[in-house]
Amino acid sequence: MDAAGGGELSLAAVRDALVRLEDSVVFALIERARHPRNAPAYAPAGGGGRSLVEFYVREAEALNAKAGHYQKPEDVPFFPQDLPSTLFPTKSSPQVLHPLASLVTVNDAIWKMYFDELLPLFTVDGDDGSYAETVVLDFACLQLLSRRIHIGKYVAEVKFKDAPQDYSPLIQAKDSNSLMDLLTFKAVEEKVKKRVEKKARTFGQNVTLEDNAGGSGFKIDPTVLSKLYDQWVMPLTKDVEVEYLLRRLD
Ligand SMILES: C=C(O[C@@H]1C=C(C(=O)O)C=C[C@H]1O)C(=O)O
């Protein structure tokens, strides 16, 4: 992660990385929203009864792995089974997290959330036949959401380092609920929700040269962004934080 790459890992630096990723998430969803739902891309079809989207993500992840992806703790594949090794030399980043960080993944929950809950909220019913384009855009959305959520590992590490005396007894007691309470910052969450909604409103405007051409609607409903973060992205980030912390003293 950028915030962990060079200098000191700090909560401010990790939060900064999360804020910058919001821009990418908003733009990726805007791109996907240009197409309707395109249900045939998600129905079991070709080889092995897999859907086009599953076929595409598996193949894309295999290619990514050969190029050297999935070495970093926040870079987590959706289909980790049988991924090929990298074909090129990679430079290992400094290990700032506990080695068991690589075991923490909530990608199954992200996959389910994306297809069952989120897609119907921001795409219109319909079928424009652009299935290949659609699954490429889905993969971009999924990767960004996964990266954002798994950066929770770094958030947890910083919080632990800042207050080991508070976290250690809860970790030893395996008290997930109290860990969740301790790492939750409601005021920060409120700001995140407001900011992503504002970003969707800003980035999703139809920009014209006429001065009075407002009100032509947004490319994505801004409230979908605050709902996405409120109901899924932040809770899953916190699940990652708890899962990481539970292994932190092993
Ligand atoms: C990521 C953090 O941990 C929690 C999760 C948040 C999020 O996912 O944006 C925000 C605040 C915290 O409740 C943080 O403290 O920054």
The ligand as a MOL file (V3000), in Angstrom:
LIG
                    3D

  0  0  0     0  0            999 V3000
M  V30 BEGIN CTAB
M  V30 COUNTS 16 16 0 0 0
M  V30 BEGIN ATOM
M  V30 1 C -10.9600 2.5780 8.7460 0
M  V30 2 C -11.1520 2.9610 10.0210 0
M  V30 3 O -11.8270 2.1580 10.9390 0
M  V30 4 C -13.2620 2.2050 10.9960 0
M  V30 5 C -13.7950 2.0670 9.6320 0
M  V30 6 C -13.9580 3.1960 8.8680 0
M  V30 7 C -14.0450 3.0690 7.3860 0
M  V30 8 O -14.1500 1.9330 6.8990 0
M  V30 9 O -13.9760 4.0940 6.6900 0
M  V30 10 C -13.9750 4.4550 9.4570 0
M  V30 11 C -13.8490 4.6020 10.8140 0
M  V30 12 C -13.7160 3.4630 11.7200 0
M  V30 13 O -14.9460 3.2420 12.3600 0
M  V30 14 C -10.6190 4.2330 10.5330 0
M  V30 15 O -10.6140 4.4060 11.7470 0
M  V30 16 O -10.1750 5.0510 9.7100 0
M  V30 END ATOM
M  V30 BEGIN BOND
M  V30 1 2 1 2
M  V30 2 1 2 3
M  V30 3 1 2 14
M  V30 4 1 3 4
M  V30 5 1 4 5
M  V30 6 1 4 12
M  V30 7 2 5 6
M  V30 8 1 6 7
M  V30 9 1 6 10
M  V30 10 2 7 8
M  V30 11 1 7 9
M  V30 12 2 10 11
M  V30 13 1 11 12
M  V30 14 1 12 13
M  V30 15 2 14 15
M  V30 16 1 14 16
M  V30 END BOND
M  V30 END CTAB
M  END
